[in-house]
Amino acid sequence: MILAFAYEAATGAKVSSDLVEEKNGKYFHTETGEELKQIVAKMSKSLKNVVNPDDVIEKYGADSLRLYEMFMGPLDERKPWAENGVKGVFNFLARVYRFFAEPANIVEGTEDKEAAKLLHQTIQKVEFDIEHLKFNTGISALMVFNNLAYKKGKITKETAQVYAKILSPYAPHLAEELWQMYGNEKTLAYEAWPVVDKSLLQEDTFEYPVSFNGKTRFMLELAVDLSNVEIENAVLIDERTAKWLDGKTVRKFIIVSKRIINIVVG
């Protein structure tokens, strides 16, 4: 259920929004001067807190309205409407357009390893979240990839086209426009969903919490394919280990792959 902000007097009576004024972050009744409490309530003509979708579309576009309603949170939860939220997703879509519609940012060739990995993580995340109706977290994943694209400065045309495909369920108008910009004559609507390259999802390293007698003292990033003996040696030669040994004897190493390293000393 989509709700909207409303205002309530001390008596519990709700006040029409046209009788409310804001002063320094507080809300007051324009006729009585009584301070009011901002609450979340159902949209109602009597409270004059109804949001007209046509007005939102005229101001921000249909994609922004669609995206915001999915970004507000899980579908089975009550959530308040806030125009600042619409502005936020509108700014995100504008940022997507500025990068992905700029020819200088789209190049031919092989994708950067970090970008390729995150792209396929994003495909997997968006696909899972759509299937489980968790649209808001799928949108967050798209935002994360967009941030990386800006950081890299350039991405391949293939990556850009894949991004348009996974953006399409959320913002079909923008995605279709980008798709046409990349020289595709047929509509994006009939394109197959991208296939996740699972080989790119494998982590090469893991950041282990290193504990001494059960207390974490520092983090150590190591390759995931190291043997236990190699892990032990890596910990022992780390300069931070000396502080926590301090003349003590290592009694035992407890290593749980891709979880923890604990050194028992005494």
MISE-26806 format. One record per residue (C-alpha): x, y, z negated; residue in three letters. Coordinates in steps of 0.25 Angstrom, whole numbers. Layout:
# MISE-26806
ATOM       X       Y       Z   residu
ATOM       X       Y       Z      ALA
...
//
This chain:
# MISE-26806
ATOM       X       Y       Z   residu
ATOM       0       0       0      MET
ATOM       5      14       4      ILE
ATOM       3      24      -7      LEU
ATOM       5      39      -8      ALA
ATOM       9      49     -19      PHE
ATOM      -2      55     -27      ALA
ATOM      -3      64     -39      TYR
ATOM     -10      61     -53      GLU
ATOM     -14      70     -64      ALA
ATOM     -12      67     -79      ALA
ATOM     -26      62     -79      THR
ATOM     -24      52     -69      GLY
ATOM     -32      59     -58      ALA
ATOM     -25      59     -45      LYS
ATOM     -23      73     -38      VAL
ATOM     -24      75     -23      SER
ATOM     -11      78     -17      SER
ATOM     -15      92     -12      ASP
ATOM     -17      96     -26      LEU
ATOM      -2      93     -30      VAL
ATOM      10     102     -29      GLU
ATOM      24      98     -32      GLU
ATOM      33     106     -41      LYS
ATOM      48     102     -44      ASN
ATOM      44      87     -42      GLY
ATOM      32      88     -50      LYS
ATOM      17      88     -45      TYR
ATOM       6      97     -50      PHE
ATOM      -9      99     -47      HIS
ATOM     -10     112     -39      THR
ATOM     -23     116     -46      GLU
ATOM     -21     112     -61      THR
ATOM      -6     112     -62      GLY
ATOM      -6      98     -68      GLU
ATOM       7      90     -66      GLU
ATOM       4      78     -58      LEU
ATOM      10      64     -57      LYS
ATOM      14      59     -43      GLN
ATOM       9      45     -41      ILE
ATOM       7      34     -30      VAL
ATOM      -7      32     -25      ALA
ATOM     -15      27     -14      LYS
ATOM     -17      37      -2      MET
ATOM     -30      44      -4      SER
ATOM     -37      55       3      LYS
ATOM     -41      60     -10      SER
ATOM     -27      61     -15      LEU
ATOM     -23      67      -2      LYS
ATOM     -10      58      -1      ASN
ATOM     -14      50      11      VAL
ATOM      -3      49      22      VAL
ATOM      -7      50      36      ASN
ATOM       1      40      45      PRO
ATOM      -1      49      57      ASP
ATOM       5      61      50      ASP
ATOM      17      52      46      VAL
ATOM      19      47      60      ILE
ATOM      18      61      66      GLU
ATOM      29      66      56      LYS
ATOM      38      54      55      TYR
ATOM      34      44      66      GLY
ATOM      27      31      66      ALA
ATOM      41      23      64      ASP
ATOM      43      31      51      SER
ATOM      29      28      46      LEU
ATOM      30      14      49      ARG
ATOM      44      13      43      LEU
ATOM      41      20      30      TYR
ATOM      29      11      27      GLU
ATOM      38      -1      28      MET
ATOM      49       6      21      PHE
ATOM      40      10       9      MET
ATOM      42      -4       2      GLY
ATOM      36     -18       3      PRO
ATOM      22     -19       9      LEU
ATOM      16     -25      -3      ASP
ATOM      20     -14     -12      GLU
ATOM      13       0     -15      ARG
ATOM      21      11     -10      LYS
ATOM      20      26     -10      PRO
ATOM      20      34       3      TRP
ATOM      31      45       3      ALA
ATOM      34      54      15      GLU
ATOM      49      55      11      ASN
ATOM      49      40      14      GLY
ATOM      44      42      28      VAL
ATOM      54      53      30      LYS
ATOM      65      43      25      GLY
ATOM      61      33      35      VAL
ATOM      60      43      46      PHE
ATOM      74      48      43      ASN
ATOM      79      33      44      PHE
ATOM      72      32      58      LEU
ATOM      78      45      62      ALA
ATOM      92      40      58      ARG
ATOM      90      27      66      VAL
ATOM      86      35      78      TYR
ATOM      98      45      77      ARG
ATOM     108      33      76      PHE
ATOM     102      22      85      PHE
ATOM      97      32      96      ALA
ATOM     111      38      98      GLU
ATOM     118      32     110      PRO
ATOM     132      35     104      ALA
ATOM     129      26      92      ASN
ATOM     125      14     100      ILE
ATOM     137       7     107      VAL
ATOM     140      -6     114      GLU
ATOM     149     -17     108      GLY
ATOM     150     -26      96      THR
ATOM     143     -21      83      GLU
ATOM     151     -17      71      ASP
ATOM     152     -29      61      LYS
ATOM     146     -22      49      GLU
ATOM     134     -16      58      ALA
ATOM     131     -30      65      ALA
ATOM     131     -36      51      LYS
ATOM     121     -26      45      LEU
ATOM     113     -26      58      LEU
ATOM     110     -41      56      HIS
ATOM     108     -40      41      GLN
ATOM      97     -29      45      THR
ATOM      91     -38      55      ILE
ATOM      89     -49      45      GLN
ATOM      84     -40      34      LYS
ATOM      74     -33      43      VAL
ATOM      69     -46      48      GLU
ATOM      68     -52      34      PHE
ATOM      61     -40      29      ASP
ATOM      51     -39      40      ILE
ATOM      47     -53      38      GLU
ATOM      45     -51      23      HIS
ATOM      38     -37      25      LEU
ATOM      50     -30      18      LYS
ATOM      50     -19      28      PHE
ATOM      57      -9      18      ASN
ATOM      69     -17      16      THR
ATOM      70     -20      31      GLY
ATOM      70      -5      34      ILE
ATOM      81      -2      23      SER
ATOM      90     -12      31      ALA
ATOM      87      -4      44      LEU
ATOM      92       8      36      MET
ATOM     104       2      31      VAL
ATOM     108      -2      46      PHE
ATOM     105      12      51      ASN
ATOM     115      17      40      ASN
ATOM     126       8      45      LEU
ATOM     124      12      59      ALA
ATOM     126      26      56      TYR
ATOM     138      22      48      LYS
ATOM     144      14      60      LYS
ATOM     141      25      70      GLY
ATOM     138      16      81      LYS
ATOM     131       2      83      ILE
ATOM     130      -6      95      THR
ATOM     118      -6     104      LYS
ATOM     114     -20     101      GLU
ATOM     114     -16      86      THR
ATOM     105      -4      89      ALA
ATOM      95     -13      97      GLN
ATOM      95     -23      85      VAL
ATOM      92     -11      75      TYR
ATOM      81      -6      84      ALA
ATOM      75     -20      84      LYS
ATOM      75     -21      69      ILE
ATOM      70      -7      67      LEU
ATOM      58      -9      76      SER
ATOM      49     -16      66      PRO
ATOM      50      -4      58      TYR
ATOM      51       8      67      ALA
ATOM      47       3      81      PRO
ATOM      46      16      88      HIS
ATOM      61      20      85      LEU
ATOM      66       6      87      ALA
ATOM      59       5     101      GLU
ATOM      65      19     105      GLU
ATOM      79      14     101      LEU
ATOM      77       1     108      TRP
ATOM      74       9     121      GLN
ATOM      86      18     119      MET
ATOM      95       6     120      TYR
ATOM      90       3     134      GLY
ATOM      80      -7     131      ASN
ATOM      68      -6     140      GLU
ATOM      58     -16     134      LYS
ATOM      52     -13     120      THR
ATOM      59     -17     107      LEU
ATOM      46     -23     102      ALA
ATOM      48     -36     110      TYR
ATOM      63     -38     106      GLU
ATOM      67     -50      98      ALA
ATOM      71     -48      84      TRP
ATOM      86     -47      82      PRO
ATOM      93     -60      77      VAL
ATOM     101     -60      65      VAL
ATOM     116     -64      67      ASP
ATOM     118     -71      54      LYS
ATOM     133     -72      56      SER
ATOM     133     -57      53      LEU
ATOM     126     -58      40      LEU
ATOM     137     -66      33      GLN
ATOM     145     -58      23      GLU
ATOM     160     -58      25      ASP
ATOM     163     -54      10      THR
ATOM     156     -53      -3      PHE
ATOM     158     -44     -15      GLU
ATOM     160     -52     -27      TYR
ATOM     158     -47     -41      PRO
ATOM     171     -52     -49      VAL
ATOM     168     -55     -63      SER
ATOM     177     -58     -75      PHE
ATOM     170     -66     -86      ASN
ATOM     157     -63     -80      GLY
ATOM     159     -48     -79      LYS
ATOM     159     -42     -65      THR
ATOM     172     -33     -64      ARG
ATOM     173     -30     -49      PHE
ATOM     168     -33     -35      MET
ATOM     177     -40     -25      LEU
ATOM     174     -42     -10      GLU
ATOM     178     -55      -4      LEU
ATOM     176     -63       9      ALA
ATOM     165     -73       7      VAL
ATOM     173     -85      13      ASP
ATOM     184     -85       2      LEU
ATOM     186     -97      -6      SER
ATOM     185     -97     -21      ASN
ATOM     201     -97     -22      VAL
ATOM     202     -85     -13      GLU
ATOM     191     -78     -21      ILE
ATOM     199     -80     -34      GLU
ATOM     212     -75     -28      ASN
ATOM     205     -63     -22      ALA
ATOM     199     -60     -36      VAL
ATOM     213     -62     -43      LEU
ATOM     221     -53     -34      ILE
ATOM     211     -42     -35      ASP
ATOM     217     -31     -43      GLU
ATOM     204     -29     -51      ARG
ATOM     205     -43     -57      THR
ATOM     218     -40     -65      ALA
ATOM     210     -30     -74      LYS
ATOM     200     -41     -78      TRP
ATOM     210     -52     -80      LEU
ATOM     219     -44     -88      ASP
ATOM     228     -56     -92      GLY
ATOM     216     -65     -94      LYS
ATOM     216     -79     -87      THR
ATOM     206     -83     -76      VAL
ATOM     199     -95     -81      ARG
ATOM     189     -97     -70      LYS
ATOM     184     -91     -57      PHE
ATOM     169     -92     -54      ILE
ATOM     166     -89     -40      ILE
ATOM     152     -89     -34      VAL
ATOM     153     -86     -19      SER
ATOM     147     -73     -15      LYS
ATOM     142     -70     -29      ARG
ATOM     152     -69     -40      ILE
ATOM     167     -71     -44      ILE
ATOM     169     -72     -59      ASN
ATOM     182     -74     -66      ILE
ATOM     182     -81     -80      VAL
ATOM     195     -75     -88      VAL
ATOM     200     -78    -102      GLY
//
